[in-house]
Amino acid sequence: MSVIQQALELSANLLEKVSVLISTALVLVLLRPAEVWLSETGRMASRRRRLFILAIFTPLAIWGIFLGFEIDGLGFNTRSVGIIVAGFLGGRRVGSLVGAIAGVVYALVVPDDLAWFVFAASIIDGGVAGLVARYFGINARSVTLGAIAAQLAHHIALGAVLFAMDMDTALSIASNVPLHVAKITANTIGVVLFMSLLTLARDLQIARDEAQESRAMARSARLETLQYQLQPHFLFNILNTLAYLIRVNPIKARQLTLDLADFLRYTLTREEEHTSLRDELREIARYVDLERARFGDGLIFKTPLDIDEEILSSVTLPPLILQPLVENAIKHGSVDGEVCVMIEVEQDADHHHLWIRILDDGPGLEEQLDTDVVRYDLRSAHHNNQEHTTTSHKSVGLQNVAERLTRYYDEDVVLKLYNRPDHDGACAEFRIPLNLSNTQS
């Protein structure tokens, strides 16, 4: 067999074994995010991270010793892959230490006259890789040239020492240049492939994080837009009331203006896209006080008194999600300027969801469909932009509530509007997930 054929056979065999080594290394390394591995390399790596690299790549380098074979009395293996990668990721000291440990093991299985050679070669591989990472980084070019330089360094340096000690042995080893080139090439491919896959995994994770952040920003912007859509309609009604009160009751108009300022401070200056159930109920009560300026004592408002304290503080909602529903109940439930509006909060039987209901004692829905329950299919409305047939209680505000609930909870949130059975009036209700240990933040 010619030297060229031997070199090709060597390359194929080494690459096959390198692929096994890389697959195993990636499984171990990806136990931690690739971004963590590549955020600090070389000398900048933390002590804890260096220890972890040492613990992973030392066994891999030792395993590489036994993924070897001989050609014409020369031993070839893949230990350099684990050693050089350890140097790139952990720095000169980590690379040298991994090389020293692997070198000791390798020295035990080679002839005594070569033991010192393989031990020193392993240390040089790790040390040179660490120096390249320190001064040139770990980009593709640096990794490729660094892997080649590390192996050439130990061949040239130790070859010169061996030549001074035993010229015949040195010339015999150096004479098989194609085999050495094939070994350096295969190991370099292994190192470059491993570092490239690690970088690719890091870049994919960064891309996923950026995409998630972009979706979150778009979601937040849409929620904010939906929230502010309520303001013109609400302000129009209140300003009309103020215009009337300024003429007939200036003192009450002044107090209403102050109350309105407090209410708008809550709605317009919030940085968060959520609020607690307790704060939401408090601000809705303030909103009803503003509406009472129009309705007087004919507007009665009741909120639940027996809600569990943990639910009040832990359950989160989009701000003012109840305002359009309460406004709708007041508007359509009022008869001769009188209406009673109530809010109910109830857990379902499995305690996984919370029902929130806004009820009035008015005339109820003016029209009825085939069933007395009108459902807003939020997911269909969200994805297909469908228009749904409802009763006269439907308004832009209700569509706003539906979309905000869908976007905020990102799941099948049910919003229903129906006549109260066995009672006068209508009920608007929706169900939200109840997870007190993991509410939205």
C-alpha positions as CSV (number, residue, x, y, z in Angstrom):
1,M,0.0,0.0,0.0
2,S,1.4,3.4,-1.0
3,V,1.9,6.2,1.5
4,I,-0.8,8.2,-0.2
5,Q,-3.3,5.3,0.2
6,Q,-2.2,5.0,3.8
7,A,-2.8,8.7,4.4
8,L,-6.3,8.5,2.9
9,E,-7.1,5.4,5.0
10,L,-5.8,7.2,8.1
11,S,-7.8,10.3,7.4
12,A,-11.0,8.3,6.9
13,N,-10.5,6.3,10.1
14,L,-9.6,9.3,12.2
15,L,-12.6,11.3,10.9
16,E,-14.9,8.4,11.7
17,K,-13.6,8.3,15.3
18,V,-13.6,12.1,15.5
19,S,-17.3,12.1,14.7
20,V,-18.0,9.8,17.6
21,L,-16.0,12.0,19.9
22,I,-17.7,15.2,18.7
23,S,-21.2,13.8,19.1
24,T,-20.5,12.8,22.6
25,A,-18.8,16.1,23.5
26,L,-21.8,18.1,22.1
27,V,-24.2,16.1,24.2
28,L,-22.2,16.8,27.3
29,V,-21.5,20.5,26.5
30,L,-25.0,21.3,25.5
31,L,-26.1,20.4,29.0
32,R,-25.4,24.1,29.5
33,P,-26.4,26.7,26.9
34,A,-23.8,27.2,24.1
35,E,-24.0,30.9,24.8
36,V,-22.6,30.3,28.2
37,W,-19.7,28.3,26.9
38,L,-18.7,31.0,24.3
39,S,-19.4,34.1,26.3
40,E,-16.1,33.8,28.2
41,T,-13.2,31.9,26.7
42,G,-9.6,31.5,27.3
43,R,-8.1,33.5,30.2
44,M,-11.4,35.2,30.9
45,A,-13.2,31.9,31.7
46,S,-14.5,31.7,35.3
47,R,-13.0,29.2,37.7
48,R,-16.2,27.3,37.9
49,R,-16.5,27.1,34.2
50,R,-12.8,26.0,33.9
51,L,-13.4,23.2,36.3
52,F,-16.5,22.1,34.3
53,I,-14.5,22.1,31.0
54,L,-11.7,20.2,32.7
55,A,-14.2,17.6,33.9
56,I,-15.7,17.1,30.5
57,F,-12.8,17.3,28.1
58,T,-10.3,15.3,30.2
59,P,-12.3,12.0,29.8
60,L,-12.9,12.8,26.2
61,A,-9.2,13.3,25.5
62,I,-8.4,10.1,27.3
63,W,-11.2,8.3,25.3
64,G,-9.6,9.7,22.1
65,I,-6.4,7.8,23.0
66,F,-8.2,4.5,22.7
67,L,-10.0,5.6,19.5
68,G,-6.7,5.0,17.7
69,F,-4.7,2.5,15.6
70,E,-1.3,1.9,14.2
71,I,0.1,2.3,10.6
72,D,3.7,1.2,10.0
73,G,4.4,1.1,13.7
74,L,3.2,4.7,14.3
75,G,0.2,5.3,16.6
76,F,-2.5,7.7,15.6
77,N,-5.5,8.8,17.7
78,T,-7.9,11.6,18.3
79,R,-6.9,12.8,21.8
80,S,-5.7,16.2,20.4
81,V,-9.3,17.1,19.5
82,G,-10.4,17.1,23.2
83,I,-7.2,18.8,24.3
84,I,-7.2,21.6,21.8
85,V,-10.9,22.4,22.3
86,A,-10.3,22.5,26.0
87,G,-7.5,25.1,25.4
88,F,-9.8,27.2,23.2
89,L,-12.6,27.2,25.7
90,G,-10.8,27.2,29.0
91,G,-7.5,28.9,28.3
92,R,-3.8,27.9,28.4
93,R,-3.8,26.4,31.8
94,V,-6.9,24.3,31.3
95,G,-5.7,23.1,27.9
96,S,-2.3,22.2,29.3
97,L,-3.8,20.4,32.3
98,V,-6.2,18.4,30.2
99,G,-3.2,17.6,27.9
100,A,-1.0,16.6,30.9
101,I,-3.6,14.2,32.3
102,A,-4.3,12.6,28.9
103,G,-0.5,12.6,28.2
104,V,0.1,10.6,31.3
105,V,-2.5,8.0,30.3
106,Y,-1.1,7.8,26.8
107,A,2.5,7.5,28.1
108,L,1.5,4.3,29.9
109,V,0.4,2.6,26.7
110,V,3.3,3.5,24.4
111,P,6.9,2.3,24.4
112,D,9.0,3.8,27.1
113,D,11.2,5.7,24.6
114,L,8.1,7.6,23.3
115,A,6.4,8.2,26.7
116,W,8.0,11.6,27.3
117,F,7.2,12.6,23.6
118,V,3.5,11.9,23.8
119,F,3.2,13.5,27.2
120,A,4.9,16.8,26.1
121,A,3.0,16.8,22.8
122,S,-0.3,16.7,24.7
123,I,0.7,19.6,26.9
124,I,1.9,21.7,23.9
125,D,-1.4,21.1,22.1
126,G,-3.5,22.5,25.0
127,G,-1.1,25.3,25.8
128,V,-0.9,26.6,22.2
129,A,-4.7,26.5,21.7
130,G,-5.1,28.5,24.9
131,L,-2.6,31.1,23.7
132,V,-4.3,31.4,20.3
133,A,-7.7,31.9,22.0
134,R,-6.3,34.6,24.3
135,Y,-4.7,36.7,21.6
136,F,-6.8,36.0,18.5
137,G,-10.2,34.8,19.8
138,I,-12.1,31.8,18.7
139,N,-13.5,32.8,15.3
140,A,-13.4,30.2,12.5
141,R,-10.0,31.4,11.2
142,S,-8.3,31.4,14.6
143,V,-9.6,28.0,15.5
144,T,-8.5,26.5,12.2
145,L,-5.0,28.0,12.2
146,G,-4.7,27.5,16.0
147,A,-5.5,23.8,15.7
148,I,-2.9,23.4,13.0
149,A,-0.3,25.5,14.8
150,A,-0.7,23.5,18.1
151,Q,0.0,20.2,16.3
152,L,2.8,21.6,14.2
153,A,4.4,23.1,17.3
154,H,4.7,19.8,19.1
155,H,5.9,18.1,16.0
156,I,8.6,20.6,15.3
157,A,9.7,21.3,18.8
158,L,9.7,17.7,20.0
159,G,11.0,16.5,16.7
160,A,14.1,18.8,17.1
161,V,14.7,17.4,20.6
162,L,14.3,13.8,19.4
163,F,16.6,14.5,16.5
164,A,19.3,15.6,19.0
165,M,18.8,12.5,21.1
166,D,18.2,9.9,18.5
167,M,18.6,11.0,14.9
168,D,17.7,7.7,13.3
169,T,14.4,7.4,15.2
170,A,13.6,11.0,14.5
171,L,14.2,10.6,10.8
172,S,12.1,7.4,10.7
173,I,9.1,9.1,12.3
174,A,9.4,12.3,10.2
175,S,9.7,10.4,7.0
176,N,6.0,9.6,6.8
177,V,5.0,13.2,6.1
178,P,1.7,12.3,4.3
179,L,0.6,10.4,7.4
180,H,1.4,13.3,9.7
181,V,-0.4,15.7,7.4
182,A,-3.4,13.4,7.3
183,K,-3.5,13.2,11.1
184,I,-3.2,17.0,11.5
185,T,-5.9,17.5,8.9
186,A,-8.3,15.1,10.6
187,N,-7.8,16.5,14.0
188,T,-8.1,20.0,12.8
189,I,-11.4,19.2,11.0
190,G,-12.6,17.7,14.3
191,V,-11.7,20.8,16.3
192,V,-13.2,23.2,13.7
193,L,-16.4,21.1,13.4
194,F,-16.9,21.0,17.1
195,M,-16.3,24.8,17.6
196,S,-18.5,25.6,14.6
197,L,-21.4,23.5,15.9
198,L,-21.0,25.1,19.3
199,T,-21.0,28.6,17.7
200,L,-24.0,27.6,15.6
201,A,-25.9,26.4,18.7
202,R,-25.1,29.7,20.4
203,D,-26.2,31.8,17.4
204,L,-29.5,29.8,17.1
205,Q,-30.2,30.4,20.8
206,I,-29.5,34.1,20.4
207,A,-31.8,34.3,17.4
208,R,-34.5,32.5,19.3
209,D,-34.1,34.9,22.2
210,E,-34.2,37.9,19.9
211,A,-37.3,36.6,18.2
212,Q,-39.0,35.9,21.5
213,E,-38.1,39.4,22.7
214,S,-39.5,40.9,19.4
215,R,-42.7,39.0,19.8
216,A,-43.0,40.2,23.4
217,M,-42.4,43.8,22.4
218,A,-45.0,43.5,19.6
219,R,-47.4,41.9,22.1
220,S,-46.8,44.6,24.6
221,A,-47.2,47.4,22.0
222,R,-50.5,45.8,20.8
223,L,-51.8,45.5,24.4
224,E,-50.9,49.1,25.0
225,T,-52.7,50.2,21.8
226,L,-55.8,48.3,22.8
227,Q,-55.7,49.8,26.2
228,Y,-55.4,53.3,24.9
229,Q,-58.3,52.7,22.4
230,L,-60.6,52.8,25.4
231,Q,-59.5,56.3,26.5
232,P,-61.1,58.5,23.8
233,H,-64.5,56.8,24.3
234,F,-64.4,57.0,28.0
235,L,-63.1,60.5,28.1
236,F,-65.8,61.7,25.7
237,N,-68.5,60.6,28.1
238,I,-66.8,62.0,31.2
239,L,-66.0,65.4,29.5
240,N,-69.6,65.7,28.5
241,T,-70.6,65.2,32.1
242,L,-68.1,67.8,33.2
243,A,-69.3,70.3,30.7
244,Y,-72.8,69.9,32.2
245,L,-71.7,70.0,35.8
246,I,-69.6,73.1,35.3
247,R,-72.8,75.0,34.5
248,V,-75.0,73.5,37.2
249,N,-72.6,72.4,40.0
250,P,-69.1,73.8,39.7
251,I,-68.0,72.4,43.1
252,K,-69.0,68.9,42.0
253,A,-67.3,69.4,38.6
254,R,-64.1,70.3,40.4
255,Q,-64.2,67.2,42.5
256,L,-65.0,65.1,39.4
257,T,-62.0,66.6,37.6
258,L,-59.7,65.6,40.5
259,D,-61.1,62.1,40.6
260,L,-60.7,61.9,36.8
261,A,-57.0,63.0,37.2
262,D,-56.4,60.2,39.7
263,F,-58.1,57.6,37.5
264,L,-56.1,58.7,34.4
265,R,-52.9,58.6,36.4
266,Y,-53.6,54.9,36.9
267,T,-54.4,54.2,33.3
268,L,-51.9,56.3,31.5
269,T,-48.7,56.3,33.6
270,R,-48.4,52.5,34.2
271,E,-45.3,50.9,32.8
272,E,-46.5,47.4,33.4
273,E,-48.9,45.7,31.1
274,H,-50.6,44.0,34.0
275,T,-52.2,44.8,37.3
276,S,-53.4,42.7,40.3
277,L,-57.0,41.8,40.7
278,R,-57.1,43.9,43.9
279,D,-55.9,47.1,42.1
280,E,-58.3,46.4,39.2
281,L,-61.3,46.2,41.5
282,R,-60.2,49.4,43.3
283,E,-59.9,51.4,40.1
284,I,-63.1,50.1,38.7
285,A,-64.8,51.3,41.9
286,R,-63.2,54.7,41.2
287,Y,-64.5,54.6,37.6
288,V,-68.0,53.9,38.8
289,D,-67.8,56.9,41.1
290,L,-67.0,59.0,38.0
291,E,-70.0,57.5,36.2
292,R,-72.2,58.2,39.3
293,A,-71.7,61.9,38.4
294,R,-74.1,61.2,35.5
295,F,-76.4,58.7,37.1
296,G,-76.5,59.9,40.7
297,D,-77.7,57.6,43.4
298,G,-79.5,55.5,40.9
299,L,-76.3,53.7,40.1
300,I,-75.6,51.0,42.7
301,F,-72.3,49.1,42.5
302,K,-71.3,46.0,44.4
303,T,-68.0,44.2,44.5
304,P,-67.3,40.8,46.1
305,L,-66.2,40.9,49.8
306,D,-65.1,37.3,50.3
307,I,-62.3,36.9,47.7
308,D,-59.3,35.0,49.0
309,E,-56.4,37.3,49.8
310,E,-53.9,35.3,47.7
311,I,-56.1,35.5,44.7
312,L,-56.5,39.3,45.1
313,S,-52.7,39.8,45.2
314,S,-51.5,37.1,42.9
315,V,-54.0,37.0,40.0
316,T,-53.0,39.4,37.3
317,L,-55.1,41.1,34.6
318,P,-54.6,43.6,31.8
319,P,-55.3,47.0,33.3
320,L,-58.9,48.2,33.0
321,I,-60.0,44.9,31.4
322,L,-63.3,45.2,33.4
323,Q,-64.0,48.9,32.5
324,P,-65.7,48.2,29.1
325,L,-67.8,45.4,30.7
326,V,-68.9,47.6,33.6
327,E,-69.6,50.5,31.3
328,N,-71.7,48.2,29.1
329,A,-73.7,47.0,32.1
330,I,-74.4,50.5,33.2
331,K,-75.3,51.7,29.7
332,H,-77.6,48.8,28.7
333,G,-78.8,47.9,32.2
334,S,-80.1,51.3,33.2
335,V,-83.8,51.8,33.3
336,D,-85.0,55.4,34.1
337,G,-81.5,56.2,35.4
338,E,-81.4,53.3,37.8
339,V,-79.2,50.2,37.6
340,C,-77.4,47.8,40.0
341,V,-74.1,46.5,38.7
342,M,-72.3,43.6,40.5
343,I,-69.0,41.9,40.1
344,E,-68.6,38.3,41.1
345,V,-65.3,36.3,41.3
346,E,-65.5,32.6,41.5
347,Q,-63.0,29.7,41.2
348,D,-64.1,26.7,39.1
349,A,-64.4,23.2,40.6
350,D,-60.9,22.2,39.8
351,H,-59.4,25.5,41.0
352,H,-57.5,25.9,37.7
353,H,-59.5,28.8,36.5
354,L,-61.2,31.9,37.8
355,W,-64.5,33.2,36.5
356,I,-65.1,36.9,36.7
357,R,-68.7,38.1,36.1
358,I,-70.2,41.5,35.6
359,L,-74.0,41.4,36.2
360,D,-76.8,44.0,35.9
361,D,-80.5,44.0,36.8
362,G,-81.6,45.7,33.6
363,P,-83.9,44.5,30.8
364,G,-81.3,42.1,29.5
365,L,-80.3,41.5,25.9
366,E,-82.7,43.1,23.4
367,E,-82.2,40.3,20.9
368,Q,-81.7,36.6,21.4
369,L,-79.9,34.0,19.2
370,D,-80.9,30.4,19.0
371,T,-79.2,29.9,22.3
372,D,-79.2,32.3,25.2
373,V,-75.4,32.2,25.4
374,V,-73.4,34.4,23.1
375,R,-69.8,33.2,22.8
376,Y,-66.9,35.1,21.5
377,D,-64.5,32.6,19.9
378,L,-61.3,34.5,20.8
379,R,-58.9,32.2,19.0
380,S,-60.9,32.4,15.8
381,A,-61.3,36.1,16.1
382,H,-57.5,36.4,16.7
383,H,-56.4,34.2,13.9
384,N,-59.1,34.7,11.3
385,N,-60.3,38.2,12.1
386,Q,-63.9,37.0,12.0
387,E,-66.9,39.2,12.8
388,H,-69.3,37.6,15.3
389,T,-73.0,38.1,15.5
390,T,-74.0,39.3,18.9
391,T,-76.8,41.4,20.5
392,S,-77.1,45.0,21.2
393,H,-74.8,44.6,24.1
394,K,-71.9,44.1,21.7
395,S,-69.6,47.1,21.4
396,V,-66.1,48.0,20.3
397,G,-65.2,47.8,23.9
398,L,-66.2,44.1,24.1
399,Q,-64.2,43.3,21.1
400,N,-61.3,45.1,22.7
401,V,-61.7,43.0,25.9
402,A,-61.8,39.8,23.8
403,E,-58.6,40.6,22.0
404,R,-56.7,41.8,25.1
405,L,-57.6,38.7,27.0
406,T,-56.4,36.5,24.1
407,R,-53.1,38.3,23.7
408,Y,-52.4,38.6,27.4
409,Y,-53.1,35.0,28.4
410,D,-52.2,33.4,25.1
411,E,-54.7,30.6,25.5
412,D,-58.4,29.7,25.2
413,V,-60.0,32.5,27.2
414,V,-63.7,32.3,27.1
415,L,-65.8,35.5,27.1
416,K,-69.6,35.1,27.3
417,L,-72.6,37.4,27.2
418,Y,-76.1,36.2,28.1
419,N,-79.3,36.9,29.9
420,R,-79.2,35.9,33.5
421,P,-81.4,32.9,34.1
422,D,-84.3,33.4,36.5
423,H,-83.2,37.1,37.0
424,D,-83.7,40.3,35.2
425,G,-80.6,41.7,33.4
426,A,-77.6,40.4,31.6
427,C,-74.2,38.9,32.5
428,A,-70.8,39.3,30.9
429,E,-68.3,36.8,32.1
430,F,-64.9,35.4,31.2
431,R,-62.6,32.7,32.5
432,I,-58.9,33.2,33.1
433,P,-56.2,30.7,34.1
434,L,-55.6,30.5,37.9
435,N,-52.0,29.7,38.7
436,L,-51.1,31.4,41.9
437,S,-47.5,30.0,41.9
438,N,-46.7,31.2,38.4
439,T,-48.7,34.3,37.5
440,Q,-47.7,36.7,34.7
441,S,-45.0,39.2,35.5
